[in-house]
Each structure stands twice: as C-alpha cells, then as structure tokens.
C-alpha cells in the first residue's frame, strides 16, 4: 500500500495531515489493474478519477456514468456525488475499493458487510446470486444474521411480497414502506416466519439485480430489527452503488466458472472427446458436454431418470460419495453398467473447492469388454463388476473399497466367479487374469 500520499483535511483554522487509507492504482497492459497478489481484472467501465475528498491523487474507480457500469434506463433515483456528505463519500470510496477487489461471493460479503451496514444503517444484510448453471435457483449469503433464515427460503418465497415487487422493477431499490402497509407486513407469512426463526426483521430495503447478457441474476437486501423505516436518502445511496454491486456479482460468477473450467481441463485425459457432467454437491447439475446426453439415452431408460434427465442410480452414488468424501483415498470412484459388447464406466472425480463449493466431475466413457462375452453371460452384474476390477490388477482389499463391500463378501464373490468359469480353465486369480488377457481371437 502506498503510504506516501497525504489526505489534507481542513478543520476550523488548523490543518492536519493523515496517510490515505486507499492505495494508488495504475493500469497495466491492456487496461488492467496491476496487483502482484491477485489475478488481473479487466477494467471495462472504470476510469481514472481524482478524488476531491481525499488527497487529490489519481485512482481507478467505477465510472457510474460510463456505458459499462453507468445508470440504466428505468433505474431509481440516486444520490449524486455532489450531494453526499464527507462521511458518505468516504464510505462509498471504501466500498468501491472492496467491490473491485472481490473475486468470490463470500469474499464480497466479508469485505463489504461493515461498510454497507454503516452506509445504510442496517442491522443485517443478505446477498443472493443464481446458482452456477441454474439461473432459476439462488445461492444466499448473509451477514450479521442466522443463515437458517434463507435455508428455508424456497418454502416461503411464494409469499414474499417484497420479492414480487422487486421482480417487477429490476435494478430499482425499494423500501418496504413503498410496497406494503405495516399491518399487511406484520400479517405476512414471511414476517411471521422470521419471528418464529428468531430473526425479527422489522424493516427491509432491497433490489433485484440483473444485467443484459447475464444468464443469471442477483439480489441484495438490508434489514433492520427495529421499527425504523429506511429513509429516502439511504435508498438513494444504495441506488447509487447498485450498478457496481450488480457488476461485481456477475464478475464473481465469471471468476468461479473460469476457475472451475480450468480444474476440469486439468482432469480431462488428452486426446479424448470430453463427455462429462459437473455436479455441485450434493446433487445440482452445473454443466454437461454434448456426448453425455446421448450416452444417458443409450444406457438408461426414461424410468431410470429423474425429472431433469439425470440417472437416479448415479445421483445415489454421488450422494454416497459426498457423504464419505473424506474417506476416499484418491478422491475418485467408479460405477459401471455392462452391455453385451461394451461397458459404460462413469468415473466420479472430486474437484478442489471453488468459491467454498464442493464440485464433482462425472466422466462418462464406453469401453470394450476386457472379458469374453461368454463369460459375461455366466456372471451376475455384480460379479462382472468385480471381474473387471480383477483384470485391472486390483487386490481383494482394493476391490472391496471400490465396491463398498466387506472384504469377506468380495472373497465369496470371487470364489463364485472361479466356480462359474471352471469349464474355461479358470480356478484362481492367476488363471483368470491369464485367460482374460489372451488375444480375443484365440479366446473365442
């Protein structure tokens, strides 16, 4: 941080000099801010700006009058910079610095909660953004209030009159006093739910955020736990920073999506056409590649899939792995379904967390049977699964871990396999592998 710049503040007839709390910023190549500790962030919609309230130094701040970040048609009234008092200007400056530096939603909430609470005199805050790949579902992050309040939001959002009003006027900050009367608010299911949950939210001011070209959406709410309505000035202050808040939520989602795709590319074998699903734990689909849909149609009947088209057996497998993720040695597991000539192998890969969220990649692959077709006719599906692991050279203990069975159960099934294949010269692990790995023409 640059501490050489000075902030000269005149008070009465004397002057005092204090270090500026904000670092000077400079553009790097391509119009990006430079920061050795963070990845570069494109500064579309920003401009160099000399702060009259600070030290006259040059900073890079959001340009609320620019096409990229500026006011949009239909937005509510804002409190212009010239009408703000010194405290409000300092808080807005500090808020903009926090917004520019945030790359994830948890980081955004953490870095701005105190500033926003002071700016609009709120007791608690809530921010939401549509889930990655699922614009109709929301992630909620809260500050200074119990997370349990929004954990049940899906149950009562249909009765949320504030939300309905926000949806009709996107990007416009609304106060509860502008939407419904006090008696109607207190009789609403949302109000009663909050009191029942130990969250007595008496006043609310909120905005529904959306951007052209943004598949998702977001929202922000400020609450008070006392009966003191938000003022029109506080509404106008929030409206002033709404464009940048919307841009920042969108930016955070872009960062998460890019980082997630980088992780996927790291785990994708070279030379293979990618066929995979990305699931956000416990069971939310985020992304799928084209080949997956065809493979699901080929290997699963409609009755085996849920309403979203996801095979239920894979969802159950994923739920088990999510619950036992800490016990997985390599963070991967497999599920197989055997056909007459091919096997569908679905590999479950635990990806590193992104933005605090756990993700899994389900990689789909069709493989030619390493076993004789005649062998598969003699074995049950569970025995065929164990037989394929046997060909791969796994030990009895490793097979037990892969199939989530007791070691004794695996040994018993191996004995059954050898017994069923004894007419083919198989009576042990050694003879089984030797026969299975012979060239197919000779075995047939």
N, C-alpha and C positions, 0 to 999 in steps of 0.2 A: 504494500500500500504506500502511495506517495504521501509523505507527511510534510513535504516542504511547502505545499500550497497553504495559504492562510485565509481564514474567514474573518473579515473585519466587520464587527457589529457595533453600531453606534448606540450608546445608551446614555441618555442625559447629555452631559457635556464632555464625557470621557469616552475613550475608545479602548477596547480590549481585543487581543488577538488570540485566536484558538486554532488548533490544527483542523483542517477539513476532514470530516469523517468519511468522505467518499473519494475513492481513487480516481485519478485521471484515467480516461480510456483513450485508446488510439486504435485506428483501423489498421488491420493487417492487409495482406494481399487479397484482392477480391472483395474488399469492403467488409471484412470480418473483424470482430473484436479480437484482440490478442490477449491471451491469458495462459501462462505456462502450466496451470493446474487443471484446466478444463479443455474440452474439445471446442473447436471454433464454432460459433453460432452465426449463421448468416444474418446480416443486419438490415434486411429489407424492411422499410418503414421506420427507420431510425435516422436521426440527423445529429450533427454536431450542434451543441447548444451551449451558449454562455449563460450560466446561472446568475441572475441578479441577486438572488437571496444568499448565495454562498460567497465565493471568492473571486467571481469574475472569470474563473478558469473555464476551459473548454471541456465539455463532457459529451458522451454519446448517450442520448436519451430517446425514448419513443417520441416520434413526431405525430401527435394526435390530429394534426391537420393533413397528414400525408394520405394518399390513396390506400396504402397498405394497412395502416393502423387507425386512420382517422375516423371521424364520426360518420355514421351511415344514415341514410335517409330513414326516417321513422324512429330514430333514437330519441330518448327523452332529453330533458334539459340537463346541461352540465354546468358546473361551477367553473367559469373561466379562471385562468391563472391569475389574472389581474385582480379578481375579486376575492382570492384566497388570502387569509391572514398568514403571518410568518410561520406559525406552528403547522398549519395545513400544508404549506408549501414544503416544509422540511419533511413532513411525513410522506407526502406524495413522492418527493425525490427519493427518499429511502425505500419506498415501496417499489418504485420503478427499478431501482438497482437490484432488489430482491427478485423481481419478476424476470429481469434479464438473465440473472444467474441461475435460475431454477431449470433443471432438466427433467425432473420427475415430479409427479403429483405429490407424493409425500414430502419431497423437498420443498415444493411450492407452498404447501400448507405450513410446514415448520418455519420457513423463512419469512412468511408474511402474516402469521396469525396475530402477533403482538401489534404490528403496525396497523393492520386493518381494524383491530379491536379499538385502538386509540382513535383512528381516523373517523369512525362512525359510532364510537361509544357503544360497542356491542359486548355482551357477556360471553357469547359463544358464536362459532361460525361453522358453516358446512359448505363443502365444495363437492360437486359431482361431475363426472365425465362419463360418457358412454364407454362401455367395455370395448376392448380391442377386438375388432371384427364383429361386434354385436351392437350396432347403433341403438337398438331398442332397449338395451339393458344398461344399468348405471353402476358405476363404482362410486361409493360415498366415502369421503374423508372428512373427519370432524376435528374441531379444535375447541378445547375447553368445555366439552360436553361428552356424555357417555356414547360410545359407538353403538350401543344396543338400540338407540333410538331409530337409527336408519337400517339396522339389521332386519327390521320387520317392515320396512317401507313399502315393499311390494303388496303387503296386506291392506294398507290403508291409503295408498296413493290415489285410488279412485275417488276418495272422499276429500282429497286435498284441494280446497277451493283456491288457495294461493297459487298452486302449481297450474291449475286450469287458466287462471288469469295471466300468468307469466307466458304460457304457451301461445296465448292469443296476441301477445305483444313482445316478441323476441327482442332481446338486447335493450329492453327498456326496464329500468329499475322501478319496482313498485313497492309501496308500503301497504301493510295490512289495512290501515285506516282508509286507503284509497280503493280497497277491493270489497270489504265486507264490514258490517257494523260490529260493535263489541259483543252484543248479545248473540249474534249469529256465530261469531268466532268461538265464544265460550260454549256454545251448544254443539259445535262441530266434533266429529269423531276424532279428528287429528288433535284438537286441543285436549280432549279427554284422554286420548292415548298417551300424550306427553306427560300429563299429570300422573296417570297410572304407572308410567315407567320411571317416575321420579325426576322428570325433566319438565319443570313448569315454565314452558315458553309462552310468555305473555304478549310479546310483540315480535314481528318479523318484517324484514325488508329483503327482497330477493330479486334475482334477474335470471332469465333463461338465456343462455348464450349459444349462438350459432354463427357459422361463417359460410359464405359462399364457397363451394368446392370442398367443404369439410364433410366427410361422411358421417361423423359423429356430432355430438352436441355436448353442452355442459350447463352448469348452473352454479349460482352462488347465493347463499343466504346468510344474513346476520340476524341474531336473535337477542332479545332481552328477557330476563327472568323477572322483570318488574314492569308494572303498568306505567310505562313512559314511552309514548309513541316516538318513532324516529321522526326527526324534523325534515323539512323540505331541503334544508341546507345539507344535511347528512345524505339525503337521497341524491342530491346533485353532485356531491363529492364522489359517491360510489359510481354514479353515471359517468363521471369524468374519467375514471380509470377502467371502466368496463371494456372498452376496445382492447386495451393491452392485456387485461385479465383473460379475455377470450383467446387472444393470440397466444398467450403463454400456455394455456391448457392444450391448445392444438399443437403447439411446439413440443410439449412434454409427450404427447401421444406419438408424435413422429419419431422422437428420440427412442422411445420404447420399442416401436415397431422396427426401426432400423437395427437396434441392438439385438432384438430377437432374431431377425433375419440373418444377422452375422453369426449368431450361435448355431442357427440351422445349417448354414453353409459349412461351418466347421465340422458338423457331424454328418454331412452328406458324402457318401463314397464317390470318388472321382469316376467319371465315365458312365454313371448310371443316370437314367432318366428319373428325376425325383418323383416319388409317389409317397406323400406323407400327409398326415394331419398334425396340427398343433393344437393342443388342448391346454387351457388354463385350469389348473386344479381347482375344484375336484372334477368337473365334467363339462366345462364350457368350451365349445369349439371356437378357435380363433382364426384358423386358416387351413385350407386344403388345396392341394395341387390337383390339376386336371385328371391324371390317371386314377386317382383314388376312387372317384365316383364310379368308374367302370368296373373296378375291382370289387367294390362293395356290391354292385348289382350282380356280378358274376358269382360271387361266393356266398351271398346271404339273400334269403328270401325277404320280401317286404314284411312278413310277420315277425321276422327276427330283428327288425329295426324299430327304433322309436320314432316319434313324430318328426324329428329333424333328419331322419335317414341314417342315423348312427347305429351300427350293430350293438345290441344290448349286451352281448357277451363281452365285447371289447370295453364297454363302459364299466361293467362289473370288474373286469380285470384291472382297469385303470384305478377304480375306487380302492381295490385291494392294495395296489402298489402305492398309491398316495398315502394310505394309512400305514404302510410298512416301509416307506421310503428310506428311513434311517437305517434299516437292517439290510438294505441291498448292498452287496459288495462292490458292484461296478456301476450302479445306477441304471442298469439295463435289465430287461427281461423279455421273454418271447412268448408268443401264442401262435399255435399252428392249427390249420384245418387241412385235412388230407383229401385229395381227389383221386381219380383213377390214375392220372398221369403226372399231376403236379400237386404241390403243396403251397398254400398261402401262408406265408410267415409274416407276422406282424411283430416288429421289434419295438418295445417301449423304451424310450430313452429319456431319462430325467435331465432336463436342461438347467443350467445355472439360473438362479432367480433374476428376474428383470423387474425393476421398479417395485421390489418387495413381493412380486407374484411368482408362484411356482408354475412352471410350464413343463409339459411333456410332449415329445415328438413320437408319433406312431408311424413308423416306417413300414410300408407295405411292399412285399416282394414275393413274386411267384418263383418257385424253384422246382426243378425237375427232381423227381424222387430218386434218392440215392439207393432205395430198396427196390427189389423186384416187385412188379405188380402182383405176382402170385403170392408173395409174402404178405402184402397189404390185405389181400382177401382173407388171409387166415388170422390176422391180428385185429383186435379191437382198436378204435381210435386212440384210446389212452395208451395202449401197448405200442401202437405205431409212433406216437409222440416220443415215448421212451426209446424206441428202437432208433429213431433219427438222432437223438442225443447220443446214443451209444456209438453210432457211426462217426459222430463228430469227435469222439475220443474222450467224452466226459466220464468222470468217475461216478460211482454209485452215489456218493455224497453230493456231488455237483448236480446230478440229475434230480436228486431229492430237493435241492434248493431251487432248481429251475421250475419244477412242477409243484412245489409247495406241498410235498408229501413226506411222510415219515420214511426214514431210511429202510425200515423193515418192509414197508409197502412196496418200495421200489425193488428191493431184492426179490420179493414174492412175484412181482410182475415180470421181472427179468427171467425168473425160472419158468413162468408160463410161456414166455416168448420162445425160450430154448426148446421147451417141450413141443410147442406147435410146429417148430421148424426142424425137428429132428430128422424128418424124412429128406430134408435138403442138406443134410450133413452138418447141422448146427447143434452143438451140445454145450457150448461155452462162449464166453465173451470173445476169446481169440478166434474161434472158428466162425462166429457170427460176423466179426469185422472183416475177416479174410474173405468170406463169401460175398459180403456186401460190396466190397471194393474191387471185386473182379470186373473186368470189362463187361459191359452189358451183353454184348453179342455172345460171349461164352456162357454167361449165366442163363440166358434164355435158351 
